[in-house]
Amino acid sequence: MNINLRPAVKEDCIRIMELVRELAKYEKAPNEVTVTLDHFVQSGFGSNPVWWAFVAEVDGVIQGFALYYIRYSTWRGQRLYLEDFYVRDEMRGKGLGKLLFEQIISEARERGLNGVQWQVLEWNEPAINFYKKYNAVFDGEWYNCAISVA
């Protein structure tokens, strides 16, 4: 198995969106992905990108990705926010997730950020156990909130 970890490029967007839809299905929310491919591409590779990603290829096919952006906390300063982190089911347990997650940690350090944040569903035991290996802190005190303005 030949694994290649690299920054995502514009041409990867179609495949990343396929994996985003797989992730949504895994998270029991298959109809929640409403972003268009054009908006996704523009947001990552337009004149003012707001997200970046790393992809994990196995034998030339993207099998996982980690998409992030920079957020600002008035309490902690700039932090890397890991928006989506996904490895296809049949590729789990082969080290792709470890490579991607450690690349995210390295990226945060290289950018001079003071931490990495993300969310995990409370029922996703495999992911929770994975994050525990990195001594992640789980905060059960805060609720996620959102509104749509479109």
DSSP file (Angstrom, degrees, kcal/mol; ACC not computed):
  #  RESIDUE AA STRUCTURE BP1 BP2  ACC     N-H-->O    O-->H-N    N-H-->O    O-->H-N    TCO  KAPPA ALPHA  PHI   PSI    X-CA   Y-CA   Z-CA
    1    1 A M              0   0    0      0, 0.0     2,-0.7     0, 0.0    57,-0.0   0.000 360.0 360.0 360.0 122.1    0.0    0.0    0.0
    2    2 A N        -     0   0    0      2,-0.0    57,-2.8     0, 0.0     2,-0.4  -0.870 360.0-167.5-101.5 109.7    1.5    3.3   -1.1
    3    3 A I  E     -A   58   0A   0     -2,-0.7     2,-0.4    55,-0.2    55,-0.2  -0.832   6.1-175.1-100.9 132.1    0.3    6.2    1.1
    4    4 A N  E     -A   57   0A   0     53,-2.5    53,-3.2    -2,-0.4     2,-0.5  -0.986   5.4-165.7-127.7 120.4    0.9    9.8    0.0
    5    5 A L  E     +A   56   0A   0     -2,-0.4    51,-0.2    51,-0.2    -2,-0.0  -0.912  26.5 145.9-105.2 129.2    0.0   12.7    2.3
    6    6 A R  E     -A   55   0A   0     49,-2.2    49,-3.1    -2,-0.5     2,-0.1  -0.980  51.9 -81.7-155.7 162.8   -0.1   16.1    0.7
    7    7 A P  E     -A   54   0A   0      0, 0.0    47,-0.3     0, 0.0     2,-0.1  -0.441  56.3-104.9 -65.4 144.7   -1.9   19.5    0.8
    8    8 A A        -     0   0    0     45,-2.9     2,-0.3    -2,-0.1    45,-0.2  -0.394  34.6-156.9 -68.2 147.8   -5.1   19.5   -1.2
    9    9 A V    >   -     0   0    0     -2,-0.1     3,-2.6    -3,-0.1     4,-0.4  -0.821  34.4 -98.0-120.8 165.1   -5.2   21.2   -4.6
   10   10 A K  G >  S+     0   0    0      1,-0.3     3,-1.7    -2,-0.3     4,-0.3   0.838 120.8  61.2 -51.3 -39.4   -8.2   22.6   -6.5
   11   11 A E  G 3  S+     0   0    0      1,-0.3     4,-0.3     2,-0.1     3,-0.3   0.639  95.4  63.5 -66.7 -13.6   -8.5   19.5   -8.6
   12   12 A D  G <> S+     0   0    0     -3,-2.6     4,-2.8     1,-0.2    -1,-0.3   0.580  75.9  92.7 -83.0 -10.8   -9.1   17.5   -5.4
   13   13 A C  H <> S+     0   0    0     -3,-1.7     4,-2.6    -4,-0.4     5,-0.2   0.849  80.8  52.7 -59.6 -39.6  -12.4   19.3   -4.6
   14   14 A I  H  > S+     0   0    0     -3,-0.3     4,-1.7    -4,-0.3    -1,-0.2   0.946 114.4  43.0 -60.7 -46.8  -14.7   16.9   -6.4
   15   15 A R  H  > S+     0   0    0     -4,-0.3     4,-2.1     2,-0.2    -2,-0.2   0.905 112.3  52.9 -66.9 -41.1  -13.2   13.9   -4.5
   16   16 A I  H  X S+     0   0    0     -4,-2.8     4,-2.5     1,-0.2    -1,-0.2   0.923 108.3  51.1 -60.5 -42.4  -13.2   15.8   -1.2
   17   17 A M  H  X S+     0   0    0     -4,-2.6     4,-2.2     2,-0.2    -1,-0.2   0.869 106.6  54.6 -63.9 -35.4  -16.9   16.6   -1.7
   18   18 A E  H  X S+     0   0    0     -4,-1.7     4,-1.8     1,-0.2    -1,-0.2   0.925 111.2  45.3 -59.9 -43.2  -17.6   12.9   -2.3
   19   19 A L  H  X S+     0   0    0     -4,-2.1     4,-2.7     2,-0.2    -2,-0.2   0.849 107.8  57.2 -70.5 -34.2  -15.9   12.1    1.0
   20   20 A V  H  X S+     0   0    0     -4,-2.5     4,-2.5     2,-0.2    -1,-0.2   0.918 107.7  48.8 -59.6 -42.6  -17.8   15.0    2.7
   21   21 A R  H  X S+     0   0    0     -4,-2.2     4,-2.0     2,-0.2    -2,-0.2   0.879 110.1  50.8 -66.4 -37.2  -21.0   13.3    1.6
   22   22 A E  H  X S+     0   0    0     -4,-1.8     4,-2.5     2,-0.2    -2,-0.2   0.919 110.4  50.2 -62.7 -42.9  -19.8    9.9    2.9
   23   23 A L  H  X S+     0   0    0     -4,-2.7     4,-2.4     2,-0.2    -2,-0.2   0.922 108.9  51.3 -61.1 -45.0  -19.0   11.6    6.2
   24   24 A A  H  <>S+     0   0    0     -4,-2.5     5,-3.3     1,-0.2    -1,-0.2   0.894 110.6  48.9 -60.8 -39.7  -22.4   13.1    6.4
   25   25 A K  H ><5S+     0   0    0     -4,-2.0     3,-1.6     3,-0.2    -1,-0.2   0.925 110.7  50.1 -64.4 -44.2  -24.0    9.7    5.8
   26   26 A Y  H 3<5S+     0   0    0     -4,-2.5    -2,-0.2     1,-0.3    -1,-0.2   0.870 109.4  52.1 -60.0 -37.6  -21.8    8.2    8.5
   27   27 A E  T 3<5S-     0   0    0     -4,-2.4    -1,-0.3    -5,-0.2    -2,-0.2   0.275 119.2-113.1 -85.5  12.0  -22.9   11.0   10.9
   28   28 A K  T < 5S+     0   0    0     -3,-1.6    -3,-0.2    -5,-0.1    -2,-0.1   0.814  93.4 100.7  63.7  34.3  -26.5   10.2   10.1
   29   29 A A    > < +     0   0    0     -5,-3.3     3,-1.8    -6,-0.2     4,-0.3  -0.314  32.4 152.5-140.2  53.0  -27.1   13.5    8.3
   30   30 A P  T 3  S+     0   0    0      0, 0.0     3,-0.4     0, 0.0    -5,-0.2   0.733  74.5  50.6 -63.7 -22.3  -26.9   12.7    4.6
   31   31 A N  T 3  S+     0   0    0      1,-0.2    -6,-0.0    -7,-0.1   -10,-0.0   0.389  89.3  81.8 -94.8   3.9  -29.2   15.6    3.6
   32   32 A E    <   +     0   0    0     -3,-1.8     2,-0.9   -11,-0.1    -1,-0.2   0.645  63.5  95.6 -85.1 -15.0  -27.4   18.3    5.5
   33   33 A V        +     0   0    0     -3,-0.4   -12,-0.0    -4,-0.3    -1,-0.0  -0.675  39.5 150.0 -79.1 108.4  -24.6   18.8    2.9
   34   34 A T        +     0   0    0     -2,-0.9    -1,-0.2     2,-0.1     2,-0.1   0.465  26.6 116.4-118.5  -6.4  -26.0   21.8    0.9
   35   35 A V        -     0   0    0      1,-0.1     2,-0.2     4,-0.1    -2,-0.0  -0.382  62.3-127.8 -65.6 140.6  -22.8   23.6   -0.2
   36   36 A T     >  -     0   0    0      1,-0.1     4,-2.4    -2,-0.1     5,-0.2  -0.529  16.4-118.4 -84.4 157.8  -22.3   23.7   -4.0
   37   37 A L  H  > S+     0   0    0      1,-0.2     4,-2.9     2,-0.2     5,-0.2   0.910 115.4  54.0 -60.9 -42.1  -19.1   22.5   -5.6
   38   38 A D  H  > S+     0   0    0      1,-0.2     4,-2.6     2,-0.2    -1,-0.2   0.918 110.5  45.4 -59.5 -44.4  -18.5   26.0   -7.0
   39   39 A H  H  > S+     0   0    0      2,-0.2     4,-2.5     1,-0.2    -1,-0.2   0.908 113.0  51.1 -65.4 -41.1  -18.9   27.6   -3.6
   40   40 A F  H  X S+     0   0    0     -4,-2.4     4,-1.3     2,-0.2    -2,-0.2   0.935 113.0  44.8 -60.5 -48.1  -16.6   24.9   -2.0
   41   41 A V  H >X S+     0   0    0     -4,-2.9     4,-3.0     1,-0.2     3,-0.5   0.939 114.3  48.5 -62.7 -48.3  -13.9   25.4   -4.7
   42   42 A Q  H 3X S+     0   0    0     -4,-2.6     4,-1.8     1,-0.2     6,-0.3   0.878 109.5  53.5 -60.8 -38.8  -14.1   29.2   -4.4
   43   43 A S  H 3< S+     0   0    0     -4,-2.5     7,-3.3    -5,-0.2     8,-1.0   0.777 120.5  31.6 -69.0 -26.3  -13.9   29.1   -0.6
   44   44 A G  H << S+     0   0    0     -4,-1.3    -2,-0.2    -3,-0.5    -1,-0.2   0.714 136.3  19.9-101.6 -24.8  -10.8   27.0   -0.7
   45   45 A F  H  < S+     0   0    0     -4,-3.0    -3,-0.2    -5,-0.2    -2,-0.2   0.242  96.4 102.6-134.9  13.4   -9.0   28.2   -3.9
   46   46 A G  S  < S-     0   0    0     -4,-1.8    -3,-0.1    -5,-0.3    -4,-0.0   0.034  94.4 -73.7 -81.3-162.9  -10.5   31.6   -4.8
   47   47 A S  S    S+     0   0    0      1,-0.3    -4,-0.1     2,-0.0    -1,-0.0   0.720 130.0  31.8 -70.7 -20.9   -8.9   35.0   -4.2
   48   48 A N  S    S-     0   0    0     -6,-0.3    -1,-0.3     0, 0.0    -3,-0.1  -0.613  83.5-161.1-135.7  75.0   -9.5   34.8   -0.4
   49   49 A P        -     0   0    0      0, 0.0    -5,-0.2     0, 0.0    -6,-0.1  -0.266  13.9-177.2 -62.1 141.1   -9.4   31.2    0.8
   50   50 A V        +     0   0    0     -7,-3.3     2,-0.3     1,-0.1    20,-0.3   0.453  66.3  41.8-115.3  -6.7  -11.0   30.4    4.1
   51   51 A W        -     0   0    0     -8,-1.0     2,-0.3    18,-0.1    18,-0.2  -0.968  56.6-171.9-138.4 158.0  -10.2   26.7    4.3
   52   52 A W  E     - B   0  68A   0     16,-2.5    16,-3.0    -2,-0.3     2,-0.3  -0.909  11.3-168.8-137.9 164.2   -7.2   24.4    3.7
   53   53 A A  E     - B   0  67A   0     -2,-0.3   -45,-2.9    14,-0.2     2,-0.4  -0.993  19.0-142.2-154.2 158.8   -6.9   20.7    3.7
   54   54 A F  E     -AB   7  66A   0     12,-2.0    12,-2.3    -2,-0.3     2,-0.4  -0.948  22.0-155.4-116.7 144.4   -4.6   17.7    3.6
   55   55 A V  E     -AB   6  65A   0    -49,-3.1   -49,-2.2    -2,-0.4     2,-0.6  -0.920   8.3-145.6-120.7 149.4   -5.5   14.6    1.7
   56   56 A A  E     -AB   5  64A   0      8,-2.7     7,-3.1    -2,-0.4     8,-1.1  -0.963  19.1-165.4-113.4 115.8   -4.3   11.0    2.1
   57   57 A E  E     -AB   4  62A   0    -53,-3.2   -53,-2.5    -2,-0.6     2,-0.5  -0.806   8.4-162.9-100.4 141.2   -3.9    9.1   -1.1
   58   58 A V  E >  S-AB   3  61A   0      3,-2.7     3,-1.5    -2,-0.4   -55,-0.2  -0.982  82.3 -18.0-121.9 117.8   -3.6    5.3   -1.3
   59   59 A D  T 3  S-     0   0    0    -57,-2.8    -1,-0.1    -2,-0.5   -56,-0.1   0.879 131.8 -49.7  51.9  41.1   -2.3    4.1   -4.6
   60   60 A G  T 3  S+     0   0    0    -58,-0.4     2,-0.5     1,-0.2    -1,-0.3   0.435 116.9 107.7  85.0   0.5   -3.2    7.5   -6.1
   61   61 A V  E <  S-B   58   0A   0     -3,-1.5    -3,-2.7     2,-0.0     2,-0.4  -0.947  73.4-119.3-115.2 129.3   -6.8    7.6   -4.8
   62   62 A I  E     +B   57   0A   0     -2,-0.5    -5,-0.3    -5,-0.3     3,-0.1  -0.517  38.7 166.3 -67.8 120.9   -7.8   10.1   -2.1
   63   63 A Q  E     +     0   0A   0     -7,-3.1    25,-2.8    -2,-0.4     2,-0.3   0.420  61.7  11.2-115.8  -4.8   -9.1    7.9    0.8
   64   64 A G  E     -BC  56  87A   0     -8,-1.1    -8,-2.7    23,-0.2     2,-0.3  -0.982  58.6-170.8-165.9 161.5   -9.1   10.5    3.6
   65   65 A F  E     -BC  55  86A   0     21,-2.4    21,-2.6    -2,-0.3     2,-0.4  -0.988  16.3-150.0-154.9 160.0   -8.8   14.2    4.3
   66   66 A A  E     -BC  54  85A   0    -12,-2.3   -12,-2.0    -2,-0.3     2,-0.4  -0.956  19.5-168.5-134.5 114.9   -8.5   16.8    7.0
   67   67 A L  E     +BC  53  84A   0     17,-3.0    17,-1.6    -2,-0.4    16,-1.4  -0.889  15.3 166.4-109.6 133.3  -10.1   20.2    6.3
   68   68 A Y  E     -BC  52  82A   0    -16,-3.0   -16,-2.5    -2,-0.4     2,-0.3  -0.894  20.2-169.1-141.4 166.4   -9.3   23.1    8.6
   69   69 A Y  E     - C   0  81A   0     12,-1.8    12,-3.4    -2,-0.3     2,-0.5  -0.920  34.5 -99.5-145.6 172.2   -9.5   26.9    9.0
   70   70 A I  E     - C   0  80A   0    -20,-0.3     2,-0.3    -2,-0.3    10,-0.2  -0.855  38.2-173.6 -99.9 127.6   -8.2   29.4   11.5
   71   71 A R  E     - C   0  79A   0      8,-2.8     8,-2.4    -2,-0.5     2,-0.5  -0.776  15.8-133.7-114.8 162.9  -10.5   30.6   14.2
   72   72 A Y  E     - C   0  78A   0     -2,-0.3     2,-0.5     6,-0.2     6,-0.2  -0.970  13.4-168.5-122.3 130.8  -10.0   33.3   16.8
   73   73 A S  E  >  - C   0  77A   0      4,-2.1     4,-3.2    -2,-0.5    -2,-0.0  -0.968  18.6-149.3-114.3 128.1  -10.8   33.0   20.5
   74   74 A T  T  4 S+     0   0    0     -2,-0.5    -1,-0.1     1,-0.2     4,-0.1   0.702 103.4  46.2 -67.6 -16.5  -10.8   36.2   22.6
   75   75 A W  T  4 S+     0   0    0      2,-0.1    -1,-0.2    -3,-0.0    -3,-0.0   0.794 131.4  14.5 -90.8 -32.9   -9.7   33.9   25.4
   76   76 A R  T  4 S-     0   0    0      1,-0.3     2,-0.2     3,-0.0    -2,-0.2   0.536  93.7-133.4-124.1 -10.1   -7.0   31.9   23.7
   77   77 A G  E  <  +C   73   0A   0     -4,-3.2    -4,-2.1    36,-0.1    -1,-0.3  -0.562  63.3   1.7  88.5-155.6   -6.1   33.7   20.4
   78   78 A Q  E     +C   72   0A   0     -6,-0.2    36,-2.0    -2,-0.2     2,-0.3  -0.491  67.1 172.8 -76.3 135.0   -5.7   32.0   17.1
   79   79 A R  E     -C   71   0A   0     -8,-2.4    -8,-2.8    -2,-0.2     2,-0.5  -0.977  35.7-112.8-138.0 150.7   -6.4   28.2   16.9
   80   80 A L  E     -Cd  70 116A   0     35,-2.6    37,-2.7    -2,-0.3     2,-0.6  -0.730  29.6-152.9 -81.6 128.8   -6.6   25.7   14.1
   81   81 A Y  E     -Cd  69 117A   0    -12,-3.4   -12,-1.8    -2,-0.5     2,-1.1  -0.923   4.6-148.1-107.3 117.8  -10.2   24.5   13.8
   82   82 A L  E     +C   68   0A   0     35,-3.0    37,-0.5    -2,-0.6   -14,-0.2  -0.726  21.0 176.7 -85.1  99.3  -10.5   21.0   12.3
   83   83 A E  E     +     0   0A   0    -16,-1.4     2,-0.4    -2,-1.1    -1,-0.2   0.942  65.9   9.7 -73.2 -50.2  -13.8   21.2   10.5
   84   84 A D  E     +C   67   0A   0    -17,-1.6   -17,-3.0    34,-0.0     2,-0.4  -0.999  57.4 175.2-137.4 137.5  -13.8   17.7    8.9
   85   85 A F  E     +C   66   0A   0     -2,-0.4     2,-0.4   -19,-0.2   -19,-0.2  -0.945  21.1 160.2-141.4 113.1  -11.5   14.7    9.4
   86   86 A Y  E     -C   65   0A   0    -21,-2.6   -21,-2.4    -2,-0.4     2,-0.4  -0.996  24.2-176.5-147.3 136.3  -12.5   11.6    7.6
   87   87 A V  E     -C   64   0A   0     -2,-0.4   -23,-0.2   -23,-0.2     5,-0.1  -1.000  43.5-103.1-127.6 132.0  -11.0    8.3    6.4
   88   88 A R    >>  -     0   0    0    -25,-2.8     3,-2.2    -2,-0.4     4,-0.6  -0.202  32.6-115.4 -55.9 143.1  -13.1    5.9    4.4
   89   89 A D  G >4 S+     0   0    0      1,-0.3     3,-1.3     2,-0.2    -1,-0.1   0.858 113.8  52.6 -49.6 -46.7  -14.3    3.0    6.4
   90   90 A E  G 34 S+     0   0    0      1,-0.3    -1,-0.3     3,-0.0    -2,-0.1   0.610 109.9  50.6 -71.4  -9.1  -12.4    0.4    4.5
   91   91 A M  G X4 S+     0   0    0     -3,-2.2     3,-1.1   -28,-0.2     5,-0.5   0.429  82.3 115.9-105.5  -1.5   -9.1    2.3    5.0
   92   92 A R  T << S+     0   0    0     -3,-1.3    -4,-0.0    -4,-0.6    -3,-0.0  -0.380  70.6  31.8 -69.8 147.6   -9.5    2.7    8.8
   93   93 A G  T 3  S+     0   0    0     -2,-0.1    -1,-0.2     1,-0.0    -4,-0.0   0.525  92.6  97.4  85.5   6.3   -6.8    1.1   10.9
   94   94 A K  S <  S-     0   0    0     -3,-1.1    -2,-0.1     0, 0.0    -3,-0.0   0.329 102.4 -99.5-109.2   5.4   -4.1    1.5    8.3
   95   95 A G  S  > S+     0   0    0     -4,-0.1     4,-2.2     3,-0.0     5,-0.2   0.396  90.5 115.9  97.1  -3.3   -2.5    4.6    9.7
   96   96 A L  H  > S+     0   0    0     -5,-0.5     4,-2.7     2,-0.2     5,-0.2   0.930  78.2  49.3 -65.3 -44.4   -4.1    7.3    7.4
   97   97 A G  H  > S+     0   0    0      1,-0.2     4,-3.0     2,-0.2     5,-0.3   0.907 110.8  50.3 -60.9 -42.7   -6.0    8.9   10.3
   98   98 A K  H  > S+     0   0    0      2,-0.2     4,-2.5     1,-0.2     5,-0.2   0.925 111.7  48.2 -61.2 -45.7   -2.8    9.1   12.4
   99   99 A L  H  X S+     0   0    0     -4,-2.2     4,-1.7     2,-0.2    -2,-0.2   0.930 114.9  45.0 -61.5 -46.0   -0.9   10.6    9.5
  100  100 A L  H  X S+     0   0    0     -4,-2.7     4,-2.0     2,-0.2    -2,-0.2   0.934 114.5  47.6 -64.3 -46.6   -3.6   13.2    8.8
  101  101 A F  H  X S+     0   0    0     -4,-3.0     4,-2.1     1,-0.2    -2,-0.2   0.905 112.1  48.9 -65.3 -40.9   -4.1   14.2   12.5
  102  102 A E  H  X S+     0   0    0     -4,-2.5     4,-2.2    -5,-0.3    -1,-0.2   0.824 108.7  54.5 -69.1 -29.0   -0.4   14.5   13.2
  103  103 A Q  H  X S+     0   0    0     -4,-1.7     4,-2.7    -5,-0.2    -1,-0.2   0.883 106.6  52.0 -67.5 -38.1   -0.1   16.7   10.0
  104  104 A I  H  X S+     0   0    0     -4,-2.0     4,-2.3     2,-0.2    -2,-0.2   0.923 109.7  48.7 -62.5 -44.3   -2.8   18.9   11.4
  105  105 A I  H  X S+     0   0    0     -4,-2.1     4,-2.0     1,-0.2    -2,-0.2   0.924 112.6  48.4 -61.7 -44.0   -0.9   19.3   14.7
  106  106 A S  H  X S+     0   0    0     -4,-2.2     4,-3.0     1,-0.2    -2,-0.2   0.900 109.1  53.4 -62.3 -41.3    2.3   20.1   12.8
  107  107 A E  H  X S+     0   0    0     -4,-2.7     4,-2.1     1,-0.2    -1,-0.2   0.913 107.6  50.8 -61.1 -43.2    0.4   22.7   10.7
  108  108 A A  H  <>S+     0   0    0     -4,-2.3     5,-2.6     1,-0.2     4,-0.4   0.921 113.0  46.0 -61.0 -43.5   -0.9   24.4   13.8
  109  109 A R  H ><5S+     0   0    0     -4,-2.0     3,-1.3     1,-0.2    -2,-0.2   0.930 111.6  51.1 -64.7 -45.0    2.7   24.5   15.2
  110  110 A E  H 3<5S+     0   0    0     -4,-3.0    -1,-0.2     1,-0.3    -2,-0.2   0.835 109.9  50.3 -63.5 -32.4    4.2   25.8   11.9
  111  111 A R  T 3<5S-     0   0    0     -4,-2.1    -1,-0.3    -5,-0.2    -2,-0.2   0.501 115.4-117.1 -82.6  -3.9    1.6   28.6   11.7
  112  112 A G  T < 5 +     0   0    0     -3,-1.3    -3,-0.2    -4,-0.4     2,-0.1   0.766  61.8 152.5  74.8  25.4    2.4   29.6   15.3
  113  113 A L      < -     0   0    0     -5,-2.6    -1,-0.2    -6,-0.2   -34,-0.2  -0.451  47.4-133.4 -85.3 162.2   -1.1   28.8   16.5
  114  114 A N  S    S-     0   0    0    -36,-2.0     2,-0.3     1,-0.2   -35,-0.2   0.344  71.0 -18.6-103.1   8.7   -1.7   27.8   20.1
  115  115 A G        -     0   0    0    -37,-0.2   -35,-2.6    -7,-0.1     2,-0.4  -0.970  55.3-107.4 172.4 175.4   -4.0   24.8   19.7
  116  116 A V  E     -d   80   0A   0     -2,-0.3     2,-0.3   -37,-0.2   -35,-0.2  -0.986  29.3-173.2-126.8 136.4   -6.3   22.7   17.6
  117  117 A Q  E     +d   81   0A   0    -37,-2.7   -35,-3.0    -2,-0.4     2,-0.3  -0.930  13.2 148.6-128.3 154.8  -10.0   22.4   18.2
  118  118 A W        -     0   0    0     -2,-0.3     2,-0.3   -37,-0.2   -35,-0.1  -0.952  35.5-112.6-165.7 176.8  -12.8   20.2   16.7
  119  119 A Q        -     0   0    0    -37,-0.5     2,-0.3    -2,-0.3    -2,-0.0  -0.898  20.8-170.5-120.3 153.1  -16.1   18.5   17.5
  120  120 A V        -     0   0    0     -2,-0.3     2,-0.1     8,-0.0    -2,-0.0  -0.992  30.7-110.3-141.7 138.4  -16.9   14.9   17.7
  121  121 A L    >   -     0   0    0     -2,-0.3     3,-1.8     1,-0.1     7,-0.2  -0.428  26.8-125.4 -67.1 140.3  -20.3   13.3   18.0
  122  122 A E  T 3  S+     0   0    0      1,-0.3    -1,-0.1    -2,-0.1     6,-0.0   0.726 109.2  50.5 -62.5 -22.2  -21.0   11.8   21.5
  123  123 A W  T 3  S+     0   0    0      1,-0.1     2,-2.0     2,-0.0    -1,-0.3   0.509  81.2  99.4 -91.7  -5.1  -21.9    8.4   20.0
  124  124 A N    <>  +     0   0    0     -3,-1.8     4,-2.5     1,-0.2     3,-0.3  -0.485  44.1 167.1 -85.9  73.1  -18.7    8.2   17.8
  125  125 A E  H  > S+     0   0    0     -2,-2.0     4,-2.9     1,-0.2     5,-0.3   0.856  70.3  56.1 -58.2 -41.2  -16.7    5.9   20.1
  126  126 A P  H  > S+     0   0    0      0, 0.0     4,-1.9     0, 0.0    -1,-0.2   0.930 112.4  43.1 -59.5 -42.0  -14.0    5.0   17.5
  127  127 A A  H  > S+     0   0    0     -3,-0.3     4,-2.7     2,-0.2     5,-0.2   0.921 113.3  51.6 -67.9 -43.2  -13.3    8.7   17.0
  128  128 A I  H  X S+     0   0    0     -4,-2.5     4,-2.0     1,-0.2    -1,-0.2   0.924 110.9  48.1 -59.8 -44.6  -13.4    9.5   20.7
  129  129 A N  H  X S+     0   0    0     -4,-2.9     4,-0.9     1,-0.2    -1,-0.2   0.877 110.1  52.8 -64.5 -36.9  -11.0    6.6   21.4
  130  130 A F  H >< S+     0   0    0     -4,-1.9     3,-0.9    -5,-0.3     4,-0.4   0.950 110.7  46.5 -60.7 -49.4   -8.7    7.9   18.7
  131  131 A Y  H ><>S+     0   0    0     -4,-2.7     5,-1.6     1,-0.3     3,-1.6   0.817 102.5  64.4 -65.7 -31.0   -8.6   11.4   20.1
  132  132 A K  H ><5S+     0   0    0     -4,-2.0     3,-1.9     1,-0.3    -1,-0.3   0.823  91.0  65.7 -61.8 -30.0   -8.0   10.1   23.7
  133  133 A K  T <<5S+     0   0    0     -4,-0.9    -1,-0.3    -3,-0.9    -2,-0.2   0.739 102.9  48.1 -62.8 -21.2   -4.6    8.8   22.4
  134  134 A Y  T < 5S-     0   0    0     -3,-1.6    -1,-0.3    -4,-0.4    -2,-0.2   0.197 119.3-111.8-102.4  13.6   -3.7   12.4   21.9
  135  135 A N  T < 5 -     0   0    0     -3,-1.9    -3,-0.2     1,-0.2    -2,-0.1   0.853  50.8-176.0  58.3  37.9   -4.9   13.4   25.4
  136  136 A A      < -     0   0    0     -5,-1.6     2,-0.5    -8,-0.1    -1,-0.2  -0.329  23.1-128.4 -63.6 145.9   -7.7   15.5   23.9
  137  137 A V        -     0   0    0      2,-0.0     2,-0.6    -2,-0.0    -1,-0.1  -0.873  17.9-151.4 -96.9 126.4   -9.9   17.4   26.4
  138  138 A F        -     0   0    0     -2,-0.5     2,-0.7     2,-0.0   -10,-0.0  -0.889   5.5-158.2-102.9 121.7  -13.6   16.8   25.9
  139  139 A D        +     0   0    0     -2,-0.6     3,-0.3     1,-0.1    -2,-0.0  -0.869  18.8 171.7-105.5 106.6  -15.8   19.7   27.0
  140  140 A G        +     0   0    0     -2,-0.7    -1,-0.1     1,-0.2    -2,-0.0   0.335  65.1  79.7 -92.1   6.9  -19.4   18.7   27.8
  141  141 A E  S    S+     0   0    0      2,-0.0     2,-0.3     0, 0.0    -1,-0.2   0.783  79.0  70.6 -86.5 -28.8  -20.3   22.1   29.1
  142  142 A W        -     0   0    0     -3,-0.3     2,-0.3     1,-0.0    -3,-0.0  -0.702  67.1-143.6 -99.4 142.0  -20.9   24.0   25.9
  143  143 A Y        -     0   0    0     -2,-0.3     2,-0.4     0, 0.0    -2,-0.0  -0.742  21.2-120.5 -93.5 147.0  -23.8   23.6   23.4
  144  144 A N        -     0   0    0     -2,-0.3     2,-0.3     2,-0.0     0, 0.0  -0.734  35.7-172.3 -82.2 136.2  -23.3   24.0   19.7
  145  145 A C        +     0   0    0     -2,-0.4     2,-0.3     2,-0.0     0, 0.0  -0.965  11.0 162.6-131.9 148.4  -25.5   26.7   18.3
  146  146 A A        -     0   0    0     -2,-0.3     2,-0.3     2,-0.0    -2,-0.0  -0.983  15.0-167.9-159.2 152.7  -26.3   27.8   14.7
  147  147 A I        -     0   0    0     -2,-0.3     2,-0.4     0, 0.0    -2,-0.0  -0.974  21.8-129.5-136.8 153.9  -28.7   29.9   12.7
  148  148 A S        +     0   0    0     -2,-0.3    -2,-0.0     1,-0.1     0, 0.0  -0.860  20.1 179.9-100.8 139.1  -29.3   30.1    8.9
  149  149 A V              0   0    0     -2,-0.4    -1,-0.1     1,-0.1     0, 0.0   0.368 360.0 360.0-119.1   2.4  -29.4   33.6    7.4
  150  150 A A              0   0    0      0, 0.0    -1,-0.1     0, 0.0    -2,-0.0   0.467 360.0 360.0 -87.1 360.0  -29.9   32.8    3.7
